[in-house]
Amino acid sequence: MNQAIQKAQANAAQAMESAAAERLSEGRALTQTQTQYTTAIAVQNPRDKKDVLERALEEAELLAEQFYYSWTTKNRDGSRGVVEGMGIEGAMALAREYGNCVTDVISDETKTHWHFRATFVDLETGFTCAREFKQRKKGQARGGLPGARMEEGDFAIGQSKAVRGAIDKGLPAWLKKKCLARAKQAAAADMGSGDKISARQKVQGAFARHGVTIEQIEARFGAFDTLAAEDMGTLRGILSSLNEGLTTAGAEFGQEPPMVDPETGEVREPGQEG
């Protein structure tokens, strides 16, 4: 693991040196201060949080349902809940707008799993946050694709989840919260656009591709005509997660939603092993 940390530090340092060289070539001065893990760059024009927020909110609105994920969970006490958060597209957008930061990921493997370690480094402050993720090797052919192709896809999924996790923990909570709310507002406005009849038909058609009826939707959320904007945002997030294969129709509108551990927040599909 020490080698993994050293490699992440080396990659972060290389990115830092490139950023420093670019700033010097533009005639901008910099100073350096050393932290335990990496070197911070103190620039003449530091990050403007208000400007970052303005640009990040614009991206969140444009991405809408692509910004976040949303799926249903069943708690250990039998109650149902909704897990929502920033997806990989949202994470990459916010990291881009936050600026002057890098995310490096390295991997190792066993016979059954890939182990990913992603490290988020804020080059401006020297703040470093590492997250680990374990992805099971499924290997078998699925969906008409050979096992080797599916394994490549599973590896990419694990890598994306590790990167998303590092960025999610590295970025400030106020930025993520405001952008998630803006993305949900945009998604809800899109799904609920037009009159009630056309909006109902739009929702019905979108979910019908996953075998979900309007009656199932109303059984969970209530009469369609009375749905609040928050419910429409959640509904749009669930549809996006269904389209990306992050959840299933049965988990959302059937009897077996995934389990969530209230202590760790770990989400498991029904029957899924660790």
N, C-alpha and C positions, 0 to 999 in steps of 0.2 A: 504494500500500500504506500510505503514511503516513496518508492519509485514513481508511482502514479501521481503523488502530490508534487514531486520534483518536476515531472514532465509538464503538469498543468502550470506550475510556476514559470517554467522556462518558456512555454508558449505564450503566457500572459506577458512576460517580460519582453519577448520579441515583438508582440503587438504594441506594447507600450513604446518601445524604441522607434517603431515605424511611425506611431502617432507623434512622437516628439520630433522626429526628423521632418515630418510634414509641417509641423508648426514652425520649426526653425526656418524652413525654406520659405515660409510665408512672412518671415520677419517678425514672428511673435515670440516673445521671451518666455522662458519657463524656468521653474526651480523644481528640485526633487527632494522628497522626504521619504525616508525608508521606514516601512512597517515590517511586521514579522513575516509576511508572506510575499508582498510585492512592493513595487515602488509607485508612489502617487505622483501625479504631475499637477503642479499648481500653475494654472495658466492665467494670463492677463484677463481673459474673458471667461470666467467660470460659468458653469451651467446655470441657466436662468430657469428656475422652477415654473414660473408662470408661463413662460414661452413653451416649455416642455409640455405642460398640461394642455395648453391650447392646441398644440399640434397633435398630441396624443388623443385628445377628445375627437378631433376631426377624423383621425384614422379609425377610431373605435366606431364612430357613426357610419363611416363608409363600409367597414367590415360587417357591421350589424351581427347577424347570427353566426358568422364565421369567426367572430372574436372570441366566443366563449362556448363552453360545453354545459350541458344540463341533463341530468338523468335522475331517476327515482331510486331511492334506497329503502330498505326495510330495516329498521332499528331492532336491536335485540329484544326490546319490549313489545315488538309487534307493530309499532307505529310506522308510518311512512314519512319519508322526508325527501328533499330535493338537494342534490349536490350540484353546485354551479361554480365555475371558475374560469380562469383565462386559459384558452386553448393555445396550441402551438402558434397559430397564426396571430393571435392577439399578443402572445409573448414576444414574438419577433418584431411586431409593429412597435410595441412599447420600448423594447430595447433599442430599436433604431432611433426612435424619437428622444429617448433619454440621453443617448449619445455618449461618446467617450467611454465605452465599456465593451468588454469582450466576454464570450462564453466558450469555454473549451471543454471538450468531452473526450474521455478515454474509455476503453473497454477491456474487459478480460472475460474469459469464459470457462465454464465447466462442461461436463457432458450434458447437463440438463438446462443450464441457464447462461445468459449473458449478464455480466455485471458492468454497469455503466457508472461512471463518476463524472459529473458535469460541474464545472467551476465557473461561477459568475464573478468577474472582477470589474469594479468601478475604477478605471484608470485615474480618474480625477481625485479620488479620495483614498485609494488603496484598499477600500473595503472588499473583502473576499468572502464568498459564500459557496460552499460545495454541497452538492446533494448526490445521493446514490440511488440507483434504481436497478431492480433485478427483473429481467425479462425471461420468461420460460421459453425454451426451444420447443416448438410444436412439431415442426419438421414434416408432418404428413401433408400429402396433396389435398388441396381444398379448392372449391369453386372452379374446378377444371384446370387449375394451375399445378405444375409439378411441385414436389416437395422442396426442391432447391429454390424455386422462385418464391414460395411461401416463406421459406426461412429468411430470405433476403428482406422480404416485407416485414417479418416479425422483428428483425434486427433494426430496421429503420424506425419502426414504431417505438421500440425500446429507447433508441437514441433520442428521438423527438421528445419522449416523455421525460427523459433525464434533463435535456436542455430546458424544456418548459419548466420543470421543477426548480432548476437553479435560478432561472430568470425570475420566476414567481417569488421565490424567497429573497432574491437580491434586490428587487425593485421596492420602492416605498409603498406601504399599504394605501395611503391616500390616493396615489396615482391609479392603482389597480381598481380601487373601489369606485372612483368617479368614472373611469373608462368603462367598467362593466355595466354600470347603470346607464351610461349613454348608449352603449351597444344594444342593451335590452330595449331601450326606448325606441331605437331605430328599427330593431327587428319587429317589435310589436306594432309599430306604425305601418310597416310594410305588410305584415300579415293581416292587419285589420283595416287596410285601406279600402275605400269604396263603401257602398252601403252594406247593411247587415247581411243581405241575401248573397251578394257577390263575395263578401268576406267569408261567409259560411261555406260557400261553394269552393272557394280557394283552399280553405283549411281541409275540407272534406276530400278534395282531390289529391292534395299533397300527402295526407296520411293514408289514403286508400292504397297507395303503392306499397305500404308496409302492412296491409291487411287490418288497418285500424279504422273503425267506423266512427261516425260523428256521435253515435249513441255512447260509445266507450269513452270518448273525450268528455262528453257532458256528464257521464257518470262520475268522472273524477273531478272535473273542474266546475260543474254546474252548467246551467242553461247557457248556450253560446251567446245569446243576446245580452247576457248580464256579465260577461267576462270583463274583469278589470285589465288595465294595461299591463300590470305586473304578471297576471296570468297569461296574457298573450305573449309576453316576452319569454316566460318559462316554456310555453307551448312551442314557440319558434325554436328555442334552444334544444328542446327534446327532438324536434324534427331534424335539426341539423345533426344531432348525435346519432339519430337513427340512420341518416343518410351516410354518415361516416363509419357506421358499424361500431360505435362506441357503446351502444345499448341495444336492446331488442324491444319489439312491440310487446312481447309477453311480460318483460320486466316493467315496462311503463304502464301498460293497461291490462295486464293479466294478473295472475295470482302469485308470481314468484319474482319480485324485484330483487336486485342484488342486495347482499347484506353489507352493513357498514358497522365497523367497530367504533363505538362512541368514544373510546379512549385514544385510539390511534388515528381514527378517521380513515382507515384502510377499507377500500371498497372491494367486495368479492362478488363475482357472478354466482348464481345458484350452482352448487356442486363444485365450484372452483377450489382447487387446492392452493396452498401457499407456494 
